[in-house]
Amino acid sequence: MSSERFIDSKPAPEAADLLKRFVDLAHPRLGTQVTFATDDFFADKARMIAPEAPVFYPDRFDDHGKWMDGWESRRKRVPGHDHAVIRLGQRGTIDTIDVDTAFFTGNFPPEAEIEAADTAGEPGEGDWRTIVARSPLKGDSHNLFQAAESGPFRWLRLHIHPDGGVARLRVYGTIAKDWSTVGADEEVDLAAQVNGGTALAWNDAHYGHPANMLAPGRAPVMADGWETARRRRPGNDWSVIRLGTAGTIEHLRIDTRHFKGNFPDRFTLRAARLDADPAPEAIEAQSLAWPILVPETKLSADAELDIAKVEPLGPVTHVRLDIFPDGGVSRLRLYGRKA
């Protein structure tokens, strides 16, 4: 075991609320990449979109100097400034951007500016539009900015003035799925994150966010799922998911991969078609009254369970997953056809 000391950082206080309405469009599992940086001498540009929170190792150095968890350019000795280009894996509308300078204290950029573009290929200079005007940054802080224009966009360009380090870039928004390209008879995962599925509410996400259940592929590790704390009181844990579009769920898969001594004993699914998301203060009680899609069903450890038949509820927009009494689910797939 390594004895190297490290310090970890915390998400922005606003992050929990933002993730009830949006996804992080900059997450690598959606296919997002940092395609270019004018300079990343001290710290690789790709670290800026790493999904885990940034950490600081007081005693870690490499051939270029102090190791930092983020993107860091060298001290600029000529006119100009540095910038990085990010290609979003999924085209989306943008609400809020967090320029996180965690652990960058004497080496953070004093100012930043963000542009966006929506082109199939790499944008030309005339394609960029400013969505965050040149603004001051604070060091070792979450710097949250509301996008002046929501898009949808495929590309971002982060300018730092004149140089320095950014630990993480979080881009809170909504995947802009073009449902007109999906045929009426085409089967899709209506809850998939890449199709616009979003976790709206939950009672506990101590070890893992429920949005993880909607991510692409099977979970590579246990942390990449929804996991609650051990329940020490009566009741059970739950989460509510908004589908990417209204659709009829025909069959599903629930996966407890990596959850062995901590998988839920049973689960149920409820579903409803709504014109809008329930109010946050009412969602728990309202969703408990939705019709049953899948009655109480046993789960097993570290396994995929396919449910071939569900209750015929017709088109729905929201589902509620109840797990009994607690535990972890790595993925939830809700297969069906758009309404």
N, C-alpha and C positions, 0 to 999 in steps of 0.2 A: 504494500500500500504506500502511495506517495505521501511524504510528509510536507509537501509544498503548501504553504499557507495561501489562502485566497479569501476574498471578500466578494459577496454577491450583491446585486442591486435589486430594487423592487420595481414592479410595473408602475406606470402613472396611476394616481388615485382614480382618474377618470376611466381607466382602461376597462374595468369590470362593466361599467355602464355602456361604454362604446361597443363592447363585444356582445351585448345583448341586442344590439341593433345592426351591427356590421361585422365583417370579417377583416382580417389583416391581409389586404391585397398584396403586400410585399412578402408574404410567407413563401419560402422556397418550395414547399410541397405543392403549391399551386402552379409551379413552373417559373416563378419570378427569378430573374438573374440580374446581377450588376454587370453590365456588359462593357463598361468603359470607365476609367478614371484618369484624369490628367496626371495624377501622381498618387501612388499608394506605397511609398517607400517604407514607412514605418509599420503600417498595418494594412493587411489585404482588404481591398474593397468589398469582397464577398462577405466578410464578417458583419458588415453593416445590416444585413437582412437575416442573420442567424436567428432561429426561432427562440432559442433560450435567452434568458436575461443575461446581460453582460456581467462579467466578473473581472476582478482585479487581483493580480498576483504581485504583491509588493516586491518579491525577490526574483521575478522572471525577466530575463533579458535575452535577446537574440543577436544575430550578427549586425542588425541595423540599429540596435539600441533597446530602449525599454519596450517590452512586449505589451501591447494594448489590445483590448478586445473590442474591435471596431475598425472603421476605416480612418487612417491617419496619413496625411501627406507631410512632406518635409517642410522646414521653414523656408518660405518663399523669399528669394533674393533678387527677383526680377519683377517688373510690373505685371499686374494681372491677378488672377485668383484661380482656385481649383474647383473642379466640378466632377460629378459622377453621373452616369446614365444608367437608369434602371428600366428593364423591360418587364412589365407585369405579366405574369403567366396567364392571367385571366383578365380580359378587358373589363373595366368596372367604373362605376361612379364613385367619386371620392368625397368624403365629408370632412374628415379631420386627419391631420398628419402630425406625428410625434417625432421631432428631431431630438433624440435622446443623447445627451453628452455625458452619460454616467462615467465617472472616474477621470474625465478630461477636465483638469482644473486650470493649469497654466498653459494648456495647449489646445483649448477649444477654439472654434472659429467665433469671432465677435458677432458675425452676421451671417444669415443664410437667405437664400431665395430659391423658390421651387417653380419650375416650369413643367408643363404637361403637353403631350401630343397624342393624336389618335391616328396613327398610320399603320398599314400592314407591315411595311419595311421600316428600316431605320429612318427617323425623321430628318428632314432638311431644316435649315435655319428658319425658314418661313413657316414651319409647321408648329413651332413651340408657342405656347400661350402661358403667361404668368398666372399661377393659381395661388402663390404665396409671395407677396411683394417682399423686397429686401427688408429683413427684420432683425432686431438684435436677438442674440442667444445668451443664455446663462450657462455657465459651466457646471458640470456634474448635476444636471437637471433634465427633467422632461420639459421640452419646449413644444407646446401644442398650438397648432395653427388650423383655423377653419379655412377650407379651400374656397377661394373666391369664385370658382367655377367648378361644377361637379363633374362635367364630362358627359358621356363616358370617355375614358382614356386608356391607352395601352402603354404609354411611355412616360417616365418622369426624368427630369434633370435637376439634380440638387447642386446648387452653387454654394460654396462656402467662401467667405471673404475675410482675409485673403487665403488662409490655409488652416490646417489644424486637424482635429479629430472629431468624428461622430461615432458614438458607440452603436446605436441602432436607429433604423428608420422604420417606423410603423405607419402603415397607410390604411386607415379605417374607412371602409366603403362597402359597396354592394356589387357583386359580380353581375355584369350586364349580359345575361344569357339571352340570345336571340331565339325565342321560342317559335318564331315563324319558320325556322329552318328544321323544326322537329315535326315529323309527320304525325297525323292523328292516330295511326296504328303502330307507331314506333314505341317500343318499350324503353323506358329510361328510369334511372334512379331519381325519383322526384325530390329526395332529401339531400342529394349530393351537394357538397359545398361548391363544386364547379358548376352546378346547375342553379345556384342561388339559394340553396338550403341554408338556414340560419338558426342557431340556438337562441331562443328568445328569453327563457326564464328557467330557473332551477333553484332547488332549495339548498344544495350543497355541491361544491366543486373543489373540495379541499386538496385533492391530489391531481386532478386533471379536468380541463374544461369540457363541457358537453359538446362543443363545436368540433372537438377532435373526432367524435363518432362519425362525422359527415365528411371527413377528409379523404383524399384519394388513397387507393391501395389498402393493403392490410397494415395494421399498426406495427412498426418496426420494434418498438419497445413498449413496456407497460405504461410509461408516462404519456404516451400518445393515444390516450383514451379518456373517457369520462370515469373518474373514480371519486367516490365520496369518503368521508371519514367514517370510522366505525360508529354505528348508531347505538347510542346508550339510552334511548327513550322510545316510547311506543311510536308506531307509525312506520313510514317508509320514505325513501328518497325518490325524486321525480325530476324530469326536465321537459320543457315544451319546445317544439321545433316548428318553424314555419317552412313549408315546402317552397321550392323555387317557383312553382306555379300551381294553380289548382289542377288536381288530377285524381284519377281513380287508382288506388293502391290495390294491386292484385296478388302480390306475394312479397315476402321480405326475407332478409337475412339479418340475424343478430349474432355478433362475434364477441367472444370473451377471450380472445387470444392474449396470452401472457398472464391472465388473471386465473390463478390456480387456487390459492387459499383465500382469495378475496373476491370471487365472482358472486353475483347476486344469486340467491336461491331460485327466484322466480321473477317473471316480469308480466306486465300487461301493456297494451297499447290502446289509447283512445284517440278519436279523430273527429274533426268538425270542419265544416266549410264556413269561413267568416269573411266579412267584407273588409275588416281591418283587424290589426292586432288588438287583443284585449288590453285594457289599462293595466299597468304594472301591478297596482295594488289589488286588482281583481283577478289576475290570471290564474292564480292557484285554485281558487274556489270555482271559477268558471270552467276551467279545463277538467276538473274532477267530475263535472256533470256531463262531459261529452260522451257520445255513444262508444261502446266497446268495439274496437277493430280486431284485437286479438285478446281472448280471455286469458286468465292466469295460466302461465305455462312455465314448466321447469327449465332451468338452465343447467349447464355443466361446465366444468373447468376447461379453460384454454381450448375452446371449440367453437366452430361455426354451427349455428342452428338455422336451417331453412324452414320457413313456414309457408307451405304451398297454398293454403286456403285461409282467407280472412273473411270477416263479416262484410256483406255487400252494402257498404255505406254510400257508394257513389262518389262523385268528386268531393275532395276535401282540400283544405289549405293548411291545416295545422294538425299536429299530432302531439300527444302527451305520452311519454314513456315513464312508467312506474317500475322501479326495481324493488324487490322485497328481500331483506329489509334495507340493504345497502350494498356497496361493492363497486365493481368496475365493469364497464362495457367498452370494448375497443372500437367497434364499428357497428353502425346501423344502416342497412340498405332497404329502401322502400321502393320497390319496383312497380311501375304501372304506366299509365298513359295520360297525357295531358287532357284536360277537359275541353 
